[in-house]
Amino acid sequence: MLTYIVRRLLISIPLVLVLVFVVFILLRTLVPGDPALILGGETASVERLAQIRQEQGLDKPLLVQFGIFLGHVVQGNLGRSSITNEPVTERLWVALPVTLALTTSTFIYIMILGLTIGVVTAYWQDTWLDNVVRVLSVLSASMPTFWLGLMLMLLFAVTLGWFPVIGDLSPRGLFLPTITLGTGSAAGLGRLVRANMLDVLGSDYVRAARAKGVRESRVVLSHALRNTLIPVVTIAGFTIGGLLGGAVVTESIFGLGGLGTLAIIAIGTRDYAVIQGDVLFICVVYLMVNLIADVSYAFVDPRVRLQ
Amino acid sequence: MRLSTPALGSSKLRAPARPRAVVSRSTWSLALERFAYNRLALAGLALLGVLILIAVFANFLAPYNPIKRDFSITMAAPSNLHLMGTDPLGRDEFSRVLYGGRLSLYVGLASVILAMAFGVPMGLLSGYFGGWVDGTLMRLVDLILAFPGIIFAIWLVAMLGPGVNQVILANALFNMPGFARIIRGSVLTMKESDYVLAARGLGAGDLRILTSHILPNVLAPIVVLASLTVSDAILTAATLSFLGLGAQPPTPEWGALLSDGRPFLRNAWWLTVFPGIMLTLTVLASNIVGDGLRDALDPRKVLKRSPAG
């Protein structure tokens, strides 16, 4: 197990390096103009521009510049916002808890709803309940996240007034954003659990458990569900990764000041240092989450380790 | 494949009919037949067809000019005159929604075509030649997949500046790996097959084997993936437009319309409800069609009913 984790970690290092390089080189090649002006903003003073040139080694060859940039990134220095002049990392640390709170609550919501949907529709297969849930889940998978958010807001916040229009980190403030972000994934997970559950419910050991008189609830929830969980673990990891992307949109709808909102605002104000730092940060978190997912998958299914 | 049985039961004496050869039918005609028996898929196709027709003939169907402002009738609720109401600039929302479909569908299709234009050759080369070609191309694919898709798109569009073409490019880039991977996998099994060996024995070159022998046989997964990717691409494009990175005003596009309507959620619900319904219907229809195609083109699926028997 330990060798697997170490090997998996070692694979991620070059990936992170390439990631940093891509982010660095895209900003240099795709955005026309003086890099100092791009990073410092239109309103930067001559001294500030000179400082940026000196700090980033902009008079040196591109590869050296990348080396300097990489060194800064490793030290946690992502430059300063051209608008507020704050260090980018400081703004990221302020935004991170918001995104984490949203993705965590959404993850819990997806797991609870997805597993419930899967188990219920598999157990009562081909009944009206199954059909209704399936139609709803196809529908919610086709619904754009941001539209679902707007509609929930229109109904529950604007019309009924049950929840605040602008979200916050309280349970009430996170409720609508969580449902917005998670419903599509929960439907997807539900379908997966249903399919696996149907396989398992037809298997011999479930029949054996029933034959020896195990209570039905115990057969379903303990015998069957446990073996359905293996594929769920894989999907769960990728779901969290996907949530990070979806959070961008959801945050911006509900005015939550997370990493996504930070990026969108930075794009609007052409605050390239912030965009760059933010994207890099989200991508590294994404890689880490996928890493944890892979490791936990190997933990659940020993076959993975041996490959 | 089905064995067709010669008609029996005729009372006249005649020489026993010679069993006809196995009727060989192409994957496509079988798939078409399966698709035609899938009612849900047909309904999805019909819905998608209607939505495409609406978008194509928007200029005939729209009662008003979608970008013409009329300050005498701003933020009017839906009525007989304005079916979906008007926006804060007095533009007819119904006309804007009709025209909006054009851009959304165009972006969806263009993204997928571009993703295929990159991804299909990548997968073919990677699977066929293996070795360092495969290694290099697949590392590139891994790299793209290491980014969360929408973040990658947002980042790229932030660098390139907002606009429809930038959205198409970003969409194509992060959908390309899907095509490359699935085709590579098919080619890997395909290239060891007897007919490829036979073609090679007859002196066919690599290019000929790839284009006229392997490509036609990997078309099925390409078609399925393409149809499922269209809906993803439409959604991503709408999301980017909603965030202000795609279609720019005054061009009507569903994502942009939703973004425009959002500040007026409290007093003009029609601005956010209708474009969203159209968007959802489009994605739903292309998802259903995609699922139907997948079922129809899956050779493991047994034909449940056949018109002949």
Chai-1 contact restraints between the chains, C-beta under 6 A:
chainA,res_idxA,chainB,res_idxB,connection_type,confidence,min_distance_angstrom,max_distance_angstrom,comment,restraint_id
A,L15,B,A146,contact,1.0,0.0,6.0,A-B,restraint_1
A,V18,B,L143,contact,1.0,0.0,6.0,A-B,restraint_2
A,L26,B,M159,contact,1.0,0.0,6.0,A-B,restraint_3
A,L30,B,M159,contact,1.0,0.0,6.0,A-B,restraint_4
A,L30,B,L160,contact,1.0,0.0,6.0,A-B,restraint_5
A,V31,B,M159,contact,1.0,0.0,6.0,A-B,restraint_6
A,S142,B,T280,contact,1.0,0.0,6.0,A-B,restraint_7
A,S142,B,V283,contact,1.0,0.0,6.0,A-B,restraint_8
A,S142,B,L284,contact,1.0,0.0,6.0,A-B,restraint_9
A,S142,B,N287,contact,1.0,0.0,6.0,A-B,restraint_10
A,M143,B,T280,contact,1.0,0.0,6.0,A-B,restraint_11
A,P144,B,L235,contact,1.0,0.0,6.0,A-B,restraint_12
A,P144,B,A238,contact,1.0,0.0,6.0,A-B,restraint_13
A,P144,B,L279,contact,1.0,0.0,6.0,A-B,restraint_14
A,F146,B,F242,contact,1.0,0.0,6.0,A-B,restraint_15
A,W147,B,G276,contact,1.0,0.0,6.0,A-B,restraint_16
A,L150,B,T272,contact,1.0,0.0,6.0,A-B,restraint_17
A,L154,B,L265,contact,1.0,0.0,6.0,A-B,restraint_18
A,L154,B,W269,contact,1.0,0.0,6.0,A-B,restraint_19
A,V158,B,L265,contact,1.0,0.0,6.0,A-B,restraint_20
A,V158,B,R266,contact,1.0,0.0,6.0,A-B,restraint_21
A,G241,B,P148,contact,1.0,0.0,6.0,A-B,restraint_22
A,L244,B,P148,contact,1.0,0.0,6.0,A-B,restraint_23
A,G245,B,P148,contact,1.0,0.0,6.0,A-B,restraint_24
A,G245,B,I150,contact,1.0,0.0,6.0,A-B,restraint_25
A,G245,B,I151,contact,1.0,0.0,6.0,A-B,restraint_26
A,V249,B,T239,contact,1.0,0.0,6.0,A-B,restraint_27
A,I264,B,L243,contact,1.0,0.0,6.0,A-B,restraint_28
A,I267,B,A158,contact,1.0,0.0,6.0,A-B,restraint_29
A,I275,B,A158,contact,1.0,0.0,6.0,A-B,restraint_30
A,V279,B,W155,contact,1.0,0.0,6.0,A-B,restraint_31
A,I282,B,I151,contact,1.0,0.0,6.0,A-B,restraint_32
A,C283,B,F147,contact,1.0,0.0,6.0,A-B,restraint_33
A,Y286,B,P148,contact,1.0,0.0,6.0,A-B,restraint_34
